[in-house]
Amino acid sequence: MVLRLFDRTVTLPAQCAAALRVLLAGSVVRVGDLPGLDDDADRLTLTRRLLREAVLVPA
């Protein structure tokens, strides 16, 4: 899965698709509630990556 940003692309595993859709919808969501990922470590990894890439902002 590829997320295209203005100045770069971010490549993510295909299993992140459902969680990414929820995150990009713009609603406030808890990391532990992200769908499609097997465990909390995967949810944290995805969230940290998107925060580092400035795709997400903490609420």
C-alpha distance matrix in Angstrom:
0.0 3.8 6.8 9.8 13.1 16.6 17.1 13.9 10.2 8.4 5.9 5.2 5.8 5.1 8.5 7.9 7.2 11.0 11.9 9.9 11.6 14.8 14.7 14.0 16.8 19.2 21.4 22.6 21.1 22.1 19.7 21.3 20.6 16.8 15.9 13.8 14.3 17.2 19.2 20.1 19.1 15.4 15.9 17.8 15.5 12.6 15.4 17.0 14.1 13.6 17.4 17.8 15.5 17.7 15.2 17.3 21.0 23.1 25.3
3.8 0.0 3.8 6.2 9.6 12.9 13.4 10.3 6.6 5.7 4.5 6.1 8.5 8.8 11.9 10.4 9.6 13.2 13.6 10.7 12.3 15.6 14.7 13.4 16.5 18.5 21.2 22.5 21.6 22.8 20.6 22.8 22.2 18.4 18.2 16.7 17.0 20.1 21.6 21.9 20.8 17.2 17.4 18.7 16.2 13.2 15.5 16.7 13.4 12.5 16.1 16.1 13.3 15.5 13.1 15.9 19.6 22.2 24.6
6.8 3.8 0.0 3.8 6.4 10.1 11.2 8.7 5.6 5.0 6.3 7.6 10.7 11.1 13.4 10.9 10.0 13.1 12.7 9.2 10.8 13.8 12.3 10.5 13.8 15.4 18.3 19.8 19.3 20.8 19.0 21.6 20.9 17.4 17.8 17.1 17.4 20.8 21.9 21.6 20.7 17.4 16.8 17.8 15.7 12.4 13.8 15.1 12.0 10.2 13.6 13.9 10.8 12.3 9.7 12.7 16.3 19.2 21.5
9.8 6.2 3.8 0.0 3.8 6.8 8.2 6.4 4.4 6.4 8.6 10.9 14.1 14.6 17.1 14.7 13.6 16.5 16.2 12.5 13.5 16.4 14.8 12.3 15.4 16.6 20.0 21.6 21.7 23.5 21.9 24.8 24.1 20.7 21.2 20.7 21.2 24.6 25.6 25.1 24.1 20.9 20.2 20.9 18.8 15.6 16.5 17.4 14.2 12.2 15.0 15.0 11.4 12.5 10.4 13.9 17.3 20.6 22.9
13.1 9.6 6.4 3.8 0.0 3.8 5.6 5.2 5.6 7.5 10.8 13.0 16.6 17.5 19.6 16.7 16.0 18.4 17.5 13.7 14.9 17.2 14.8 12.3 15.4 15.8 19.3 20.7 21.3 23.1 21.8 25.0 24.6 21.5 22.6 22.6 22.8 26.2 26.7 25.7 24.7 21.9 20.8 20.9 19.0 16.0 16.2 16.6 13.7 11.3 13.4 13.2 9.4 9.9 8.4 12.1 15.1 18.6 21.0
16.6 12.9 10.1 6.8 3.8 0.0 3.8 6.0 8.1 10.8 14.2 16.7 20.3 21.2 23.4 20.5 19.7 22.0 21.0 17.3 18.1 20.3 17.8 15.1 17.8 17.8 21.5 23.0 24.0 26.0 24.9 28.3 27.8 24.9 26.2 26.3 26.5 29.9 30.3 29.2 28.1 25.5 24.3 24.1 22.3 19.5 19.3 19.5 16.7 14.3 15.7 15.2 11.5 11.4 10.8 14.4 16.7 20.5 22.8
17.1 13.4 11.2 8.2 5.6 3.8 0.0 3.8 7.3 10.2 13.6 16.5 20.2 21.7 24.1 21.3 21.1 23.7 22.6 19.0 20.4 22.5 19.9 17.6 20.7 20.6 24.1 25.2 26.0 27.5 26.0 29.4 29.4 26.3 27.7 27.6 27.3 30.5 30.7 29.5 28.0 25.5 24.8 24.2 22.0 19.7 19.8 19.2 16.2 14.6 15.8 14.4 10.9 11.7 12.0 15.7 18.0 21.6 24.3
13.9 10.3 8.7 6.4 5.2 6.0 3.8 0.0 3.8 6.7 10.0 13.1 16.8 18.5 20.9 18.5 18.5 21.4 20.4 17.0 18.8 21.2 18.7 16.8 20.2 20.5 23.8 24.8 25.0 26.3 24.3 27.5 27.6 24.4 25.5 24.9 24.5 27.6 28.0 27.1 25.3 22.7 22.4 22.0 19.4 17.1 17.9 17.4 13.9 12.9 14.8 13.2 9.6 11.5 11.5 15.2 18.0 21.4 24.3
10.2 6.6 5.6 4.4 5.6 8.1 7.3 3.8 0.0 3.8 6.5 9.8 13.3 14.8 17.4 15.2 15.1 18.3 17.7 14.3 16.2 18.9 16.9 15.1 18.6 19.6 22.7 23.7 23.5 24.7 22.5 25.4 25.4 21.9 22.6 21.8 21.5 24.5 25.2 24.7 23.1 20.1 20.0 20.1 17.5 14.9 16.3 16.3 12.6 11.7 14.5 13.4 9.9 12.2 11.2 14.8 18.1 21.2 24.1
8.4 5.7 5.0 6.4 7.5 10.8 10.2 6.7 3.8 0.0 3.8 6.5 10.2 12.2 14.4 12.1 12.7 15.9 14.9 11.9 14.5 16.9 14.7 13.8 17.5 18.4 21.1 21.8 21.0 21.9 19.4 22.1 22.3 18.9 19.7 18.7 18.0 21.0 21.5 21.0 19.3 16.4 16.4 16.6 13.8 11.3 13.0 13.0 9.4 8.9 12.1 11.2 8.2 11.1 10.0 13.1 16.5 19.2 22.2
5.9 4.5 6.3 8.6 10.8 14.2 13.6 10.0 6.5 3.8 0.0 3.8 7.0 9.2 11.8 10.3 11.2 14.7 14.2 11.8 14.5 17.1 15.7 15.2 18.7 20.2 22.5 23.2 21.9 22.4 19.7 21.9 22.0 18.4 18.6 17.0 16.2 18.9 19.9 20.0 18.2 15.0 15.7 16.4 13.3 11.1 13.7 14.1 10.5 10.9 14.4 13.6 11.3 14.4 12.9 15.5 19.1 21.3 24.2
5.2 6.1 7.6 10.9 13.0 16.7 16.5 13.1 9.8 6.5 3.8 0.0 3.8 6.4 8.3 6.8 8.4 11.8 11.2 9.5 12.5 14.8 13.7 14.0 17.3 19.0 20.8 21.2 19.5 19.7 16.8 18.6 18.8 15.1 15.1 13.4 12.5 15.1 16.3 16.6 15.0 11.6 12.4 13.6 10.8 8.4 11.5 12.5 9.5 10.1 13.7 13.7 12.1 14.9 13.0 14.8 18.4 20.1 22.8
5.8 8.5 10.7 14.1 16.6 20.3 20.2 16.8 13.3 10.2 7.0 3.8 0.0 3.8 5.4 5.8 7.8 11.0 11.1 10.5 13.3 15.5 15.2 16.0 18.8 20.9 22.3 22.6 20.4 20.3 17.3 18.3 18.4 14.8 14.0 11.5 10.5 12.7 14.5 15.7 14.2 10.6 12.2 14.1 11.4 9.6 13.2 14.5 12.1 13.0 16.6 16.7 15.6 18.3 16.3 17.6 21.1 22.3 24.9
5.1 8.8 11.1 14.6 17.5 21.2 21.7 18.5 14.8 12.2 9.2 6.4 3.8 0.0 3.8 5.3 5.7 8.9 10.3 9.9 11.8 14.4 14.9 15.4 17.8 20.4 21.7 22.5 20.3 20.6 18.0 18.8 18.1 14.4 12.8 10.0 10.3 12.8 15.3 16.9 16.2 12.4 13.5 16.1 14.1 11.8 15.0 17.1 14.9 15.0 18.7 19.4 18.0 20.2 17.6 18.8 22.4 23.7 25.7
8.5 11.9 13.4 17.1 19.6 23.4 24.1 20.9 17.4 14.4 11.8 8.3 5.4 3.8 0.0 3.8 5.5 7.3 8.3 9.4 11.4 13.1 14.0 15.3 17.3 19.8 20.5 20.9 18.2 18.1 15.4 15.6 15.1 11.6 9.7 6.5 6.6 9.1 11.8 13.7 13.5 9.8 10.8 13.9 12.6 10.5 13.7 16.1 14.7 15.0 18.4 19.6 18.8 20.7 18.1 18.5 21.8 22.5 24.3
7.9 10.4 10.9 14.7 16.7 20.5 21.3 18.5 15.2 12.1 10.3 6.8 5.8 5.3 3.8 0.0 3.8 5.8 5.4 5.9 8.6 10.2 10.4 11.9 14.2 16.4 17.2 17.6 15.1 15.3 12.7 13.7 13.1 9.4 8.6 6.7 6.7 10.0 11.8 12.7 12.5 8.8 8.7 11.6 10.4 7.6 10.4 13.0 11.7 11.5 14.8 16.3 15.5 17.1 14.4 14.7 18.0 18.9 20.8
7.2 9.6 10.0 13.6 16.0 19.7 21.1 18.5 15.1 12.7 11.2 8.4 7.8 5.7 5.5 3.8 0.0 3.8 5.5 5.1 6.2 8.8 9.9 10.4 12.3 15.1 16.3 17.4 15.4 16.5 14.5 15.6 14.2 10.4 9.0 7.6 9.2 12.7 14.9 15.8 16.1 12.5 11.8 14.8 13.9 10.6 12.7 15.7 14.2 13.0 16.5 18.2 16.8 18.0 14.8 15.3 18.8 20.0 21.5
11.0 13.2 13.1 16.5 18.4 22.0 23.7 21.4 18.3 15.9 14.7 11.8 11.0 8.9 7.3 5.8 3.8 0.0 3.8 5.4 5.2 6.5 8.8 10.1 10.9 13.8 14.2 15.3 13.0 14.2 12.8 13.5 11.3 7.9 5.9 5.5 8.3 11.8 13.9 14.8 16.0 12.7 11.3 14.7 14.8 11.7 13.0 16.5 15.8 14.4 17.3 19.7 18.7 19.3 15.9 15.6 18.6 19.3 20.2
11.9 13.6 12.7 16.2 17.5 21.0 22.6 20.4 17.7 14.9 14.2 11.2 11.1 10.3 8.3 5.4 5.5 3.8 0.0 3.8 5.5 5.2 6.2 8.6 10.0 12.1 12.2 12.7 10.1 10.9 9.3 10.5 8.9 5.1 5.1 6.1 7.3 11.0 12.1 12.1 13.4 10.4 8.2 11.3 11.8 8.6 9.5 13.1 12.9 11.4 14.0 16.7 16.1 16.5 13.4 12.6 15.4 15.8 16.9
9.9 10.7 9.2 12.5 13.7 17.3 19.0 17.0 14.3 11.9 11.8 9.5 10.5 9.9 9.4 5.9 5.1 5.4 3.8 0.0 3.8 5.4 5.0 6.0 8.5 10.6 11.9 12.9 11.3 12.8 11.2 13.3 12.0 8.4 8.9 9.4 10.4 14.1 15.1 14.8 15.4 12.2 10.2 12.5 12.2 8.5 9.2 12.5 11.5 9.4 12.4 14.8 13.5 13.9 10.5 10.5 13.8 15.1 16.5
11.6 12.3 10.8 13.5 14.9 18.1 20.4 18.8 16.2 14.5 14.5 12.5 13.3 11.8 11.4 8.6 6.2 5.2 5.5 3.8 0.0 3.8 5.5 5.2 6.1 9.3 10.6 12.6 11.5 13.8 13.2 15.0 12.7 9.6 9.4 10.4 12.5 16.2 17.6 17.5 18.5 15.5 13.3 15.8 15.9 12.3 12.6 16.0 15.1 12.5 15.2 17.9 16.3 16.1 12.4 12.3 15.4 16.7 17.5
14.8 15.6 13.8 16.4 17.2 20.3 22.5 21.2 18.9 16.9 17.1 14.8 15.5 14.4 13.1 10.2 8.8 6.5 5.2 5.4 3.8 0.0 3.8 5.6 5.3 7.6 7.7 9.3 7.9 10.4 10.5 12.2 9.7 7.2 8.0 10.3 12.1 15.7 16.5 15.9 17.6 15.0 12.1 14.5 15.6 12.3 11.7 15.4 15.4 12.8 14.8 18.0 17.0 16.3 12.9 11.6 14.0 14.6 14.8
14.7 14.7 12.3 14.8 14.8 17.8 19.9 18.7 16.9 14.7 15.7 13.7 15.2 14.9 14.0 10.4 9.9 8.8 6.2 5.0 5.5 3.8 0.0 3.8 5.5 6.2 7.1 8.0 7.2 9.5 9.3 12.0 10.5 8.0 10.0 12.1 13.0 16.5 16.7 15.4 16.5 14.2 11.2 12.7 13.6 10.2 8.9 12.3 12.4 9.5 11.1 14.4 13.6 12.6 9.4 7.8 10.3 11.3 12.0
14.0 13.4 10.5 12.3 12.3 15.1 17.6 16.8 15.1 13.8 15.2 14.0 16.0 15.4 15.3 11.9 10.4 10.1 8.6 6.0 5.2 5.6 3.8 0.0 3.8 5.2 7.9 10.0 10.3 13.1 13.0 15.8 14.1 11.6 12.9 14.6 15.8 19.5 20.0 18.9 19.7 17.1 14.4 15.8 16.1 12.5 11.5 14.4 13.7 10.3 12.2 15.1 13.4 12.2 8.5 8.2 11.0 13.0 13.7
16.8 16.5 13.8 15.4 15.4 17.8 20.7 20.2 18.6 17.5 18.7 17.3 18.8 17.8 17.3 14.2 12.3 10.9 10.0 8.5 6.1 5.3 5.5 3.8 0.0 3.8 5.8 9.0 9.8 13.2 14.1 16.4 14.0 12.2 13.2 15.4 17.2 20.9 21.5 20.5 21.9 19.5 16.5 18.2 19.0 15.5 14.3 17.5 17.2 13.8 15.3 18.5 17.0 15.4 11.9 11.0 13.0 14.4 14.2
19.2 18.5 15.4 16.6 15.8 17.8 20.6 20.5 19.6 18.4 20.2 19.0 20.9 20.4 19.8 16.4 15.1 13.8 12.1 10.6 9.3 7.6 6.2 5.2 3.8 0.0 3.8 6.6 8.7 12.2 13.6 16.4 14.5 13.2 15.2 17.7 19.0 22.5 22.5 20.9 22.2 20.3 17.0 18.0 19.1 16.0 13.9 16.7 16.9 13.4 13.9 17.3 16.2 13.8 10.8 9.2 10.2 11.6 10.9
21.4 21.2 18.3 20.0 19.3 21.5 24.1 23.8 22.7 21.1 22.5 20.8 22.3 21.7 20.5 17.2 16.3 14.2 12.2 11.9 10.6 7.7 7.1 7.9 5.8 3.8 0.0 3.8 6.1 9.9 12.1 14.4 12.2 11.9 14.1 17.2 18.5 21.7 21.5 19.7 21.7 20.1 16.5 17.6 19.5 16.7 14.3 17.4 18.3 15.1 15.3 19.0 18.5 16.2 13.5 11.0 11.4 11.5 9.9
22.6 22.5 19.8 21.6 20.7 23.0 25.2 24.8 23.7 21.8 23.2 21.2 22.6 22.5 20.9 17.6 17.4 15.3 12.7 12.9 12.6 9.3 8.0 10.0 9.0 6.6 3.8 0.0 3.8 7.0 9.7 12.1 10.6 11.1 14.0 17.3 17.9 20.8 19.9 17.7 19.7 18.7 15.0 15.6 17.9 15.7 12.9 15.7 17.3 14.5 14.0 17.9 18.1 15.8 13.7 10.5 10.0 8.9 7.0
21.1 21.6 19.3 21.7 21.3 24.0 26.0 25.0 23.5 21.0 21.9 19.5 20.4 20.3 18.2 15.1 15.4 13.0 10.1 11.3 11.5 7.9 7.2 10.3 9.8 8.7 6.1 3.8 0.0 3.8 6.4 8.5 6.8 7.5 10.7 14.1 14.5 17.1 16.2 14.2 16.5 15.6 11.8 12.8 15.5 13.5 11.0 14.2 16.0 13.8 13.8 17.6 18.1 16.5 14.3 11.1 11.3 9.9 8.9
22.1 22.8 20.8 23.5 23.1 26.0 27.5 26.3 24.7 21.9 22.4 19.7 20.3 20.6 18.1 15.3 16.5 14.2 10.9 12.8 13.8 10.4 9.5 13.1 13.2 12.2 9.9 7.0 3.8 0.0 3.8 5.4 5.3 7.0 10.6 13.9 13.4 15.4 13.8 11.3 13.8 13.7 9.9 10.5 13.7 12.6 10.1 13.0 15.5 14.1 13.8 17.3 18.6 17.4 15.7 12.4 12.4 10.1 9.5
19.7 20.6 19.0 21.9 21.8 24.9 26.0 24.3 22.5 19.4 19.7 16.8 17.3 18.0 15.4 12.7 14.5 12.8 9.3 11.2 13.2 10.5 9.3 13.0 14.1 13.6 12.1 9.7 6.4 3.8 0.0 3.8 5.4 5.6 9.4 11.9 10.6 12.6 10.8 8.1 10.2 10.0 6.2 6.9 10.1 9.3 7.2 10.1 12.5 11.8 11.9 15.1 16.5 16.1 14.6 11.7 12.4 10.5 11.3
21.3 22.8 21.6 24.8 25.0 28.3 29.4 27.5 25.4 22.1 21.9 18.6 18.3 18.8 15.6 13.7 15.6 13.5 10.5 13.3 15.0 12.2 12.0 15.8 16.4 16.4 14.4 12.1 8.5 5.4 3.8 0.0 3.8 5.7 8.6 11.1 9.7 10.8 8.8 6.4 9.7 10.0 6.9 8.3 11.7 11.4 10.2 12.9 15.4 15.2 15.5 18.5 20.0 19.8 18.2 15.4 16.1 14.0 14.4
20.6 22.2 20.9 24.1 24.6 27.8 29.4 27.6 25.4 22.3 22.0 18.8 18.4 18.1 15.1 13.1 14.2 11.3 8.9 12.0 12.7 9.7 10.5 14.1 14.0 14.5 12.2 10.6 6.8 5.3 5.4 3.8 0.0 3.8 6.3 9.6 9.7 11.4 10.6 9.3 12.6 11.9 8.7 11.0 13.9 12.7 11.7 15.0 16.9 16.0 16.8 20.0 20.9 20.5 18.2 15.6 16.6 14.9 14.7
16.8 18.4 17.4 20.7 21.5 24.9 26.3 24.4 21.9 18.9 18.4 15.1 14.8 14.4 11.6 9.4 10.4 7.9 5.1 8.4 9.6 7.2 8.0 11.6 12.2 13.2 11.9 11.1 7.5 7.0 5.6 5.7 3.8 0.0 3.8 6.9 7.1 9.8 9.8 9.1 11.6 9.8 6.7 9.7 11.8 9.9 9.6 13.2 14.4 13.4 14.9 17.9 18.4 18.4 15.8 13.8 15.6 14.7 15.2
15.9 18.2 17.8 21.2 22.6 26.2 27.7 25.5 22.6 19.7 18.6 15.1 14.0 12.8 9.7 8.6 9.0 5.9 5.1 8.9 9.4 8.0 10.0 12.9 13.2 15.2 14.1 14.0 10.7 10.6 9.4 8.6 6.3 3.8 0.0 3.8 5.8 8.6 9.9 10.6 13.0 10.8 8.8 12.4 13.8 11.8 12.5 16.0 16.6 15.8 17.9 20.6 20.6 21.0 18.1 16.7 18.8 18.3 18.8
13.8 16.7 17.1 20.7 22.6 26.3 27.6 24.9 21.8 18.7 17.0 13.4 11.5 10.0 6.5 6.7 7.6 5.5 6.1 9.4 10.4 10.3 12.1 14.6 15.4 17.7 17.2 17.3 14.1 13.9 11.9 11.1 9.6 6.9 3.8 0.0 3.8 6.6 9.2 11.0 12.7 9.8 9.2 13.0 13.5 11.6 13.4 16.6 16.6 16.3 18.9 21.2 21.0 22.0 19.1 18.3 20.9 20.8 21.7
14.3 17.0 17.4 21.2 22.8 26.5 27.3 24.5 21.5 18.0 16.2 12.5 10.5 10.3 6.6 6.7 9.2 8.3 7.3 10.4 12.5 12.1 13.0 15.8 17.2 19.0 18.5 17.9 14.5 13.4 10.6 9.7 9.7 7.1 5.8 3.8 0.0 3.8 5.9 7.8 9.0 6.2 6.4 10.1 10.5 9.5 11.6 14.3 14.6 15.1 17.5 19.4 19.7 21.0 18.7 17.8 20.3 19.8 21.2
17.2 20.1 20.8 24.6 26.2 29.9 30.5 27.6 24.5 21.0 18.9 15.1 12.7 12.8 9.1 10.0 12.7 11.8 11.0 14.1 16.2 15.7 16.5 19.5 20.9 22.5 21.7 20.8 17.1 15.4 12.6 10.8 11.4 9.8 8.6 6.6 3.8 0.0 3.8 7.2 8.4 6.8 8.2 11.3 11.9 11.9 14.1 16.3 16.9 18.0 20.1 21.7 22.5 24.0 22.0 20.9 23.1 22.3 23.7
19.2 21.6 21.9 25.6 26.7 30.3 30.7 28.0 25.2 21.5 19.9 16.3 14.5 15.3 11.8 11.8 14.9 13.9 12.1 15.1 17.6 16.5 16.7 20.0 21.5 22.5 21.5 19.9 16.2 13.8 10.8 8.8 10.6 9.8 9.9 9.2 5.9 3.8 0.0 3.8 5.5 5.6 6.6 8.9 10.2 11.2 12.7 14.6 15.9 17.3 18.8 20.4 21.8 23.1 21.6 20.1 21.8 20.5 21.9
20.1 21.9 21.6 25.1 25.7 29.2 29.5 27.1 24.7 21.0 20.0 16.6 15.7 16.9 13.7 12.7 15.8 14.8 12.1 14.8 17.5 15.9 15.4 18.9 20.5 20.9 19.7 17.7 14.2 11.3 8.1 6.4 9.3 9.1 10.6 11.0 7.8 7.2 3.8 0.0 3.8 5.4 5.0 6.1 8.5 9.9 10.4 12.0 14.1 15.4 16.2 18.0 19.9 20.9 19.7 17.8 19.0 17.4 18.8
19.1 20.8 20.7 24.1 24.7 28.1 28.0 25.3 23.1 19.3 18.2 15.0 14.2 16.2 13.5 12.5 16.1 16.0 13.4 15.4 18.5 17.6 16.5 19.7 21.9 22.2 21.7 19.7 16.5 13.8 10.2 9.7 12.6 11.6 13.0 12.7 9.0 8.4 5.5 3.8 0.0 3.8 5.4 5.1 6.1 8.7 9.9 10.4 12.2 14.3 15.2 16.3 18.3 19.9 19.1 17.7 19.1 17.9 20.0
15.4 17.2 17.4 20.9 21.9 25.5 25.5 22.7 20.1 16.4 15.0 11.6 10.6 12.4 9.8 8.8 12.5 12.7 10.4 12.2 15.5 15.0 14.2 17.1 19.5 20.3 20.1 18.7 15.6 13.7 10.0 10.0 11.9 9.8 10.8 9.8 6.2 6.8 5.6 5.4 3.8 0.0 3.8 5.5 5.1 6.2 8.6 9.9 10.6 12.4 14.2 15.3 16.6 18.4 17.1 16.2 18.3 17.7 19.9
15.9 17.4 16.8 20.2 20.8 24.3 24.8 22.4 20.0 16.4 15.7 12.4 12.2 13.5 10.8 8.7 11.8 11.3 8.2 10.2 13.3 12.1 11.2 14.4 16.5 17.0 16.5 15.0 11.8 9.9 6.2 6.9 8.7 6.7 8.8 9.2 6.4 8.2 6.6 5.0 5.4 3.8 0.0 3.8 5.5 5.3 6.2 8.6 10.0 10.8 12.2 14.2 15.5 16.6 15.0 13.5 15.3 14.5 16.4
17.8 18.7 17.8 20.9 20.9 24.1 24.2 22.0 20.1 16.6 16.4 13.6 14.1 16.1 13.9 11.6 14.8 14.7 11.3 12.5 15.8 14.5 12.7 15.8 18.2 18.0 17.6 15.6 12.8 10.5 6.9 8.3 11.0 9.7 12.4 13.0 10.1 11.3 8.9 6.1 5.1 5.5 3.8 0.0 3.8 5.5 5.1 5.9 8.4 9.9 10.4 12.0 14.1 15.1 14.5 12.7 14.0 12.9 15.3
15.5 16.2 15.7 18.8 19.0 22.3 22.0 19.4 17.5 13.8 13.3 10.8 11.4 14.1 12.6 10.4 13.9 14.8 11.8 12.2 15.9 15.6 13.6 16.1 19.0 19.1 19.5 17.9 15.5 13.7 10.1 11.7 13.9 11.8 13.8 13.5 10.5 11.9 10.2 8.5 6.1 5.1 5.5 3.8 0.0 3.8 5.5 5.2 6.1 8.7 9.9 10.5 12.3 14.2 13.7 13.0 14.9 14.7 17.6
12.6 13.2 12.4 15.6 16.0 19.5 19.7 17.1 14.9 11.3 11.1 8.4 9.6 11.8 10.5 7.6 10.6 11.7 8.6 8.5 12.3 12.3 10.2 12.5 15.5 16.0 16.7 15.7 13.5 12.6 9.3 11.4 12.7 9.9 11.8 11.6 9.5 11.9 11.2 9.9 8.7 6.2 5.3 5.5 3.8 0.0 3.8 5.6 5.2 6.3 8.6 9.9 10.6 12.3 11.0 10.5 13.2 13.5 16.3
15.4 15.5 13.8 16.5 16.2 19.3 19.8 17.9 16.3 13.0 13.7 11.5 13.2 15.0 13.7 10.4 12.7 13.0 9.5 9.2 12.6 11.7 8.9 11.5 14.3 13.9 14.3 12.9 11.0 10.1 7.2 10.2 11.7 9.6 12.5 13.4 11.6 14.1 12.7 10.4 9.9 8.6 6.2 5.1 5.5 3.8 0.0 3.8 5.4 5.2 6.1 8.5 9.9 10.5 9.4 7.8 9.8 9.8 12.6
17.0 16.7 15.1 17.4 16.6 19.5 19.2 17.4 16.3 13.0 14.1 12.5 14.5 17.1 16.1 13.0 15.7 16.5 13.1 12.5 16.0 15.4 12.3 14.4 17.5 16.7 17.4 15.7 14.2 13.0 10.1 12.9 15.0 13.2 16.0 16.6 14.3 16.3 14.6 12.0 10.4 9.9 8.6 5.9 5.2 5.6 3.8 0.0 3.8 5.5 5.1 6.1 8.5 9.8 10.1 9.0 10.3 10.4 13.8
14.1 13.4 12.0 14.2 13.7 16.7 16.2 13.9 12.6 9.4 10.5 9.5 12.1 14.9 14.7 11.7 14.2 15.8 12.9 11.5 15.1 15.4 12.4 13.7 17.2 16.9 18.3 17.3 16.0 15.5 12.5 15.4 16.9 14.4 16.6 16.6 14.6 16.9 15.9 14.1 12.2 10.6 10.0 8.4 6.1 5.2 5.4 3.8 0.0 3.8 5.5 5.1 6.2 8.6 8.7 9.1 11.5 12.7 16.1
13.6 12.5 10.2 12.2 11.3 14.3 14.6 12.9 11.7 8.9 10.9 10.1 13.0 15.0 15.0 11.5 13.0 14.4 11.4 9.4 12.5 12.8 9.5 10.3 13.8 13.4 15.1 14.5 13.8 14.1 11.8 15.2 16.0 13.4 15.8 16.3 15.1 18.0 17.3 15.4 14.3 12.4 10.8 9.9 8.7 6.3 5.2 5.5 3.8 0.0 3.8 5.4 5.0 6.1 5.1 5.7 8.7 10.6 13.8
17.4 16.1 13.6 15.0 13.4 15.7 15.8 14.8 14.5 12.1 14.4 13.7 16.6 18.7 18.4 14.8 16.5 17.3 14.0 12.4 15.2 14.8 11.1 12.2 15.3 13.9 15.3 14.0 13.8 13.8 11.9 15.5 16.8 14.9 17.9 18.9 17.5 20.1 18.8 16.2 15.2 14.2 12.2 10.4 9.9 8.6 6.1 5.1 5.5 3.8 0.0 3.8 5.4 5.0 5.9 4.9 6.3 7.9 11.5
17.8 16.1 13.9 15.0 13.2 15.2 14.4 13.2 13.4 11.2 13.6 13.7 16.7 19.4 19.6 16.3 18.2 19.7 16.7 14.8 17.9 18.0 14.4 15.1 18.5 17.3 19.0 17.9 17.6 17.3 15.1 18.5 20.0 17.9 20.6 21.2 19.4 21.7 20.4 18.0 16.3 15.3 14.2 12.0 10.5 9.9 8.5 6.1 5.1 5.4 3.8 0.0 3.8 5.4 7.7 8.2 9.5 11.2 15.0
15.5 13.3 10.8 11.4 9.4 11.5 10.9 9.6 9.9 8.2 11.3 12.1 15.6 18.0 18.8 15.5 16.8 18.7 16.1 13.5 16.3 17.0 13.6 13.4 17.0 16.2 18.5 18.1 18.1 18.6 16.5 20.0 20.9 18.4 20.6 21.0 19.7 22.5 21.8 19.9 18.3 16.6 15.5 14.1 12.3 10.6 9.9 8.5 6.2 5.0 5.4 3.8 0.0 3.9 5.5 7.8 10.0 12.7 16.2
17.7 15.5 12.3 12.5 9.9 11.4 11.7 11.5 12.2 11.1 14.4 14.9 18.3 20.2 20.7 17.1 18.0 19.3 16.5 13.9 16.1 16.3 12.6 12.2 15.4 13.8 16.2 15.8 16.5 17.4 16.1 19.8 20.5 18.4 21.0 22.0 21.0 24.0 23.1 20.9 19.9 18.4 16.6 15.1 14.2 12.3 10.5 9.8 8.6 6.1 5.0 5.4 3.9 0.0 3.8 5.5 7.0 10.2 13.4
15.2 13.1 9.7 10.4 8.4 10.8 12.0 11.5 11.2 10.0 12.9 13.0 16.3 17.6 18.1 14.4 14.8 15.9 13.4 10.5 12.4 12.9 9.4 8.5 11.9 10.8 13.5 13.7 14.3 15.7 14.6 18.2 18.2 15.8 18.1 19.1 18.7 22.0 21.6 19.7 19.1 17.1 15.0 14.5 13.7 11.0 9.4 10.1 8.7 5.1 5.9 7.7 5.5 3.8 0.0 3.8 7.0 10.3 13.0
17.3 15.9 12.7 13.9 12.1 14.4 15.7 15.2 14.8 13.1 15.5 14.8 17.6 18.8 18.5 14.7 15.3 15.6 12.6 10.5 12.3 11.6 7.8 8.2 11.0 9.2 11.0 10.5 11.1 12.4 11.7 15.4 15.6 13.8 16.7 18.3 17.8 20.9 20.1 17.8 17.7 16.2 13.5 12.7 13.0 10.5 7.8 9.0 9.1 5.7 4.9 8.2 7.8 5.5 3.8 0.0 3.8 6.7 9.3
21.0 19.6 16.3 17.3 15.1 16.7 18.0 18.0 18.1 16.5 19.1 18.4 21.1 22.4 21.8 18.0 18.8 18.6 15.4 13.8 15.4 14.0 10.3 11.0 13.0 10.2 11.4 10.0 11.3 12.4 12.4 16.1 16.6 15.6 18.8 20.9 20.3 23.1 21.8 19.0 19.1 18.3 15.3 14.0 14.9 13.2 9.8 10.3 11.5 8.7 6.3 9.5 10.0 7.0 7.0 3.8 0.0 3.8 6.5
23.1 22.2 19.2 20.6 18.6 20.5 21.6 21.4 21.2 19.2 21.3 20.1 22.3 23.7 22.5 18.9 20.0 19.3 15.8 15.1 16.7 14.6 11.3 13.0 14.4 11.6 11.5 8.9 9.9 10.1 10.5 14.0 14.9 14.7 18.3 20.8 19.8 22.3 20.5 17.4 17.9 17.7 14.5 12.9 14.7 13.5 9.8 10.4 12.7 10.6 7.9 11.2 12.7 10.2 10.3 6.7 3.8 0.0 3.8
25.3 24.6 21.5 22.9 21.0 22.8 24.3 24.3 24.1 22.2 24.2 22.8 24.9 25.7 24.3 20.8 21.5 20.2 16.9 16.5 17.5 14.8 12.0 13.7 14.2 10.9 9.9 7.0 8.9 9.5 11.3 14.4 14.7 15.2 18.8 21.7 21.2 23.7 21.9 18.8 20.0 19.9 16.4 15.3 17.6 16.3 12.6 13.8 16.1 13.8 11.5 15.0 16.2 13.4 13.0 9.3 6.5 3.8 0.0
